């Protein structure tokens, strides 16, 4: 059930839930994420950003696409945080059904121009497009790019941006950061700002940096207009922490001994996110 992001998020937008976008960086993670989505009967966005694609290699995409086709739930394959037109062309060529063009670090007019160009190319082939306005924070060196000081999305600018670019969904900056929050840092979402944006912009809204935020704020954001939430750090921490634990036994060498416990740990974290986003059981709506 391979679909594009527009069709996937339209149902979430109409039914007030959020589709999880889980970033995967190897094929075992992919299988675990699809499996838990099927178990929970939840729609799924498989997200892969440029660094992850460089790690896996472009050739893995044929297998990702095949796995999505076999899934019993709707799946979109999303190119996450592409920052150049050339990267967007690569994503189109390799079979992504949804792309994100992230011009958030650019001046407004340049962000609009880049996003519109990417949207025109993707829409010509039936591929959906996510843009970003405002900036996401960055908590550590392992996280995706972000800024030290968050630039919050201005609602009126969001209206102009959507109208001038034609994007199908919009990532907004309301106080999240990429990565894992350190103990001294208290994440806090500006839910009043989200309400203002959602009241003015009639496309699905996206929350990046969704790992580590308080569950009650995340749940509330879903009911206030967020229809896609990106989760990368939380599932990778669960996966790799369990790998480290298993690999403490130096007699182990076979992947079928080493990886299943890590996949199981990741699935527990992913299941909690699926429930939190109110996505469980929503595959029946498609």
C-alpha positions as CSV (number, residue, x, y, z in Angstrom):
1,X,0.0,0.0,0.0
2,X,2.5,2.5,-1.2
3,X,1.0,6.0,-1.3
4,X,2.1,9.6,-1.5
5,X,2.3,11.9,1.4
6,X,-0.6,14.1,0.3
7,X,-3.1,11.3,0.3
8,X,-1.8,9.9,3.6
9,X,-1.9,13.2,5.4
10,X,-5.3,14.3,4.0
11,X,-7.0,11.6,6.0
12,X,-5.1,12.5,9.1
13,X,-6.0,16.2,8.6
14,X,-9.7,15.3,8.3
15,X,-9.7,13.0,11.3
16,X,-7.5,14.9,13.8
17,X,-4.6,12.5,14.2
18,X,-0.9,12.5,13.3
19,X,1.0,10.0,11.1
20,X,4.3,9.1,12.6
21,X,7.3,9.6,10.3
22,X,10.0,7.3,11.6
23,X,13.5,7.8,10.4
24,X,15.2,4.5,9.5
25,X,18.9,4.0,8.8
26,X,19.1,0.3,8.0
27,X,16.9,-2.4,6.6
28,X,16.4,-4.2,10.0
29,X,14.9,-0.9,11.4
30,X,12.7,-0.6,8.3
31,X,11.2,-4.1,8.8
32,X,10.7,-3.4,12.6
33,X,8.9,-0.2,11.9
34,X,6.6,-1.6,9.2
35,X,5.9,-4.6,11.5
36,X,4.8,-2.5,14.4
37,X,2.7,-0.2,12.2
38,X,0.9,-3.3,10.9
39,X,0.4,-4.7,14.4
40,X,-1.1,-1.3,15.4
41,X,-2.9,-0.9,12.1
42,X,-1.4,2.6,11.8
43,X,-0.5,4.5,8.6
44,X,3.2,5.0,8.3
45,X,5.7,7.4,6.8
46,X,9.1,5.9,6.4
47,X,11.5,8.9,6.5
48,X,15.1,8.9,5.2
49,X,17.2,12.0,5.2
50,X,20.3,12.6,3.0
51,X,22.8,11.3,5.6
52,X,20.8,8.2,6.1
53,X,20.5,7.6,2.3
54,X,24.3,8.1,2.0
55,X,24.7,5.4,4.7
56,X,22.4,2.8,3.2
57,X,23.1,3.7,-0.5
58,X,20.6,4.6,-3.1
59,X,20.2,0.9,-4.1
60,X,18.3,0.1,-0.9
61,X,15.4,2.1,-2.1
62,X,14.2,-0.7,-4.4
63,X,13.8,-2.9,-1.3
64,X,12.2,-0.1,0.7
65,X,9.6,0.4,-2.0
66,X,9.0,-3.4,-2.3
67,X,8.4,-3.6,1.5
68,X,6.0,-0.7,1.3
69,X,4.0,-2.4,-1.5
70,X,3.7,-5.5,0.6
71,X,2.5,-3.7,3.8
72,X,-1.0,-4.1,5.0
73,X,-1.2,-0.4,6.0
74,X,-0.7,2.7,3.8
75,X,3.0,3.7,3.7
76,X,4.6,6.8,2.2
77,X,8.4,6.9,1.6
78,X,9.5,10.4,2.6
79,X,12.8,12.2,1.7
80,X,13.4,14.1,4.9
81,X,15.2,17.5,5.0
82,X,16.5,17.8,1.5
83,X,18.1,21.2,1.2
84,X,19.0,21.6,-2.4
85,X,17.2,21.2,-5.7
86,X,19.7,18.5,-6.8
87,X,18.9,16.5,-3.7
88,X,15.2,16.7,-4.6
89,X,15.9,15.4,-8.1
90,X,17.8,12.5,-6.5
91,X,14.8,11.7,-4.3
92,X,12.5,11.8,-7.3
93,X,14.8,9.5,-9.3
94,X,15.2,6.9,-6.5
95,X,11.4,6.5,-5.9
96,X,10.4,8.5,-2.9
97,X,6.7,9.3,-2.9
98,X,7.0,12.3,-0.7
99,X,9.8,14.9,-0.4
100,X,10.7,17.7,2.0
101,X,12.5,20.7,0.7
102,X,14.0,22.5,3.7
103,X,14.8,26.1,2.9
104,X,14.2,27.3,6.4
105,X,17.8,28.6,6.9
106,X,17.3,30.9,3.8
107,X,15.7,34.4,3.7
108,X,12.0,34.2,3.2
109,X,12.0,35.0,-0.5
110,X,14.8,32.5,-1.3
111,X,12.9,29.8,0.7
112,X,9.8,30.5,-1.3
113,X,11.7,30.3,-4.6
114,X,13.5,27.1,-3.8
115,X,10.4,25.4,-2.4
116,X,8.3,26.5,-5.4
117,X,10.9,25.1,-7.8
118,X,11.0,21.7,-5.9
119,X,7.2,21.6,-5.7
120,X,6.8,22.1,-9.5
121,X,9.2,19.3,-10.2
122,X,7.7,16.9,-7.7
123,X,4.0,17.6,-8.5
124,X,4.7,16.9,-12.2
125,X,5.3,13.3,-11.1
126,X,2.6,13.0,-8.5
127,X,5.0,13.3,-5.6
128,X,3.9,15.3,-2.5
129,X,6.0,18.1,-1.0
130,X,6.6,19.4,2.5
131,X,8.1,22.8,3.1
132,X,9.4,24.4,6.3
133,X,9.0,27.9,7.7
134,X,10.8,28.9,10.8
135,X,13.7,26.9,12.3
136,X,14.1,23.9,14.6
137,X,16.6,23.8,17.4
138,X,19.5,21.4,17.7
139,X,20.4,19.7,21.0
140,X,23.6,17.8,20.2
141,X,26.2,17.0,17.6
142,X,24.4,13.8,16.5
143,X,21.1,15.6,15.6
144,X,20.1,16.8,12.2
145,X,20.8,20.5,11.4
146,X,19.1,23.2,13.4
147,X,19.7,26.5,15.0
148,X,20.8,27.5,18.5
149,X,18.0,30.0,18.7
150,X,14.6,28.9,17.3
151,X,13.0,31.3,14.8
152,X,9.2,30.7,15.4
153,X,6.8,30.5,12.4
154,X,4.8,33.7,11.9
155,X,1.2,32.8,11.0
156,X,0.7,35.4,8.3
157,X,4.0,34.4,6.7
158,X,2.8,30.8,6.7
159,X,-0.3,31.8,4.7
160,X,1.9,33.6,2.1
161,X,4.4,30.7,2.0
162,X,1.8,28.1,1.3
163,X,0.0,30.2,-1.3
164,X,3.2,31.0,-3.2
165,X,4.9,27.6,-3.1
166,X,1.9,25.2,-3.4
167,X,3.3,22.8,-0.8
168,X,1.1,20.0,0.4
169,X,2.2,20.2,4.0
170,X,4.1,22.7,6.2
171,X,6.6,22.0,8.9
172,X,6.3,24.7,11.6
173,X,8.6,26.0,14.3
174,X,6.7,26.1,17.6
175,X,9.6,25.2,20.0
176,X,11.0,21.8,19.2
177,X,14.6,20.7,18.6
178,X,16.3,17.9,16.8
179,X,18.0,15.4,19.0
180,X,17.8,14.3,22.6
181,X,17.2,17.1,25.2
182,X,19.9,17.3,27.9
183,X,18.7,17.1,31.5
184,X,19.0,20.9,32.0
185,X,16.9,21.8,29.0
186,X,13.1,22.0,29.4
187,X,11.3,21.6,26.0
188,X,8.1,23.6,25.7
189,X,5.8,23.9,22.8
190,X,4.0,27.2,22.0
191,X,0.6,25.6,21.5
192,X,-1.1,29.0,21.3
193,X,1.1,29.8,18.2
194,X,0.2,26.4,16.7
195,X,-3.5,27.3,17.1
196,X,-3.0,30.6,15.3
197,X,-1.2,28.9,12.4
198,X,-3.7,26.1,12.1
199,X,-6.6,28.7,12.0
200,X,-5.0,30.4,9.0
201,X,-3.4,27.6,7.0
202,X,-5.5,24.8,5.6
203,X,-2.8,22.2,4.9
204,X,-1.5,19.5,7.2
205,X,1.0,20.8,9.7
206,X,4.2,19.0,10.6
207,X,6.2,18.8,13.8
208,X,9.9,18.1,13.5
209,X,12.1,17.4,16.5
210,X,9.3,15.3,18.2
211,X,11.6,13.2,20.3
212,X,11.8,14.0,24.0
213,X,8.9,16.4,24.3
214,X,6.4,16.0,27.1
215,X,3.7,13.5,26.0
216,X,0.8,15.8,27.1
217,X,2.1,18.6,24.9
218,X,2.6,16.3,21.9
219,X,-0.9,14.8,22.3
220,X,-2.4,18.3,22.6
221,X,-0.5,19.5,19.4
222,X,-2.1,16.6,17.5
223,X,-5.6,17.9,18.4
224,X,-4.6,21.4,17.5
225,X,-3.6,20.7,13.9
226,X,-0.4,18.7,13.8
227,X,-0.8,15.8,11.3
228,X,2.7,14.4,10.9
229,X,5.4,14.1,13.6
230,X,8.9,13.2,12.9
231,X,10.6,10.7,15.3
232,X,14.2,9.8,14.8
233,X,16.3,10.1,17.9
234,X,13.9,8.2,20.2
235,X,13.7,5.0,18.1
236,X,17.5,5.1,17.4
237,X,18.3,5.4,21.0
238,X,16.1,2.5,21.9
239,X,17.6,0.4,19.0
240,X,21.2,1.2,19.7
241,X,21.1,1.0,23.5
242,X,19.8,-2.5,23.2
243,X,22.4,-3.4,20.6
244,X,25.1,-2.2,23.1
245,X,23.6,-4.3,25.8
246,X,23.4,-7.4,23.6
247,X,27.0,-6.9,22.2
248,X,28.4,-7.0,25.7
249,X,28.3,-10.8,25.1
250,X,31.4,-11.0,22.9
251,X,30.5,-14.6,21.9
252,X,27.7,-13.4,19.7
253,X,28.2,-12.8,16.0
254,X,25.1,-13.7,14.0
255,X,22.7,-10.9,13.1
256,X,19.7,-13.1,13.9
257,X,21.0,-13.4,17.4
258,X,22.1,-9.8,17.9
259,X,19.5,-7.6,16.1
260,X,16.0,-9.1,17.1
261,X,16.2,-7.8,20.7
262,X,17.2,-4.3,19.4
263,X,14.3,-4.3,16.9
264,X,11.9,-5.4,19.7
265,X,13.1,-2.5,21.9
266,X,12.6,0.0,19.1
267,X,9.1,-1.4,18.4
268,X,8.1,-0.7,22.0
269,X,9.1,3.0,21.6
270,X,7.5,3.2,18.2
271,X,4.2,1.7,19.5
272,X,4.1,4.3,22.3
273,X,4.5,7.1,19.7
274,X,1.8,5.6,17.5
275,X,-0.6,5.6,20.4
276,X,0.4,9.1,21.5
277,X,-0.3,10.4,18.0
278,X,-3.8,8.7,18.0
279,X,-2.7,6.8,14.8
280,X,-3.5,3.3,16.1
281,X,-6.3,1.7,14.1
282,X,-6.5,4.6,11.6
283,X,-5.3,2.4,8.7
284,X,-9.0,1.4,8.4
285,X,-9.8,4.9,7.2
286,X,-7.9,4.5,4.0
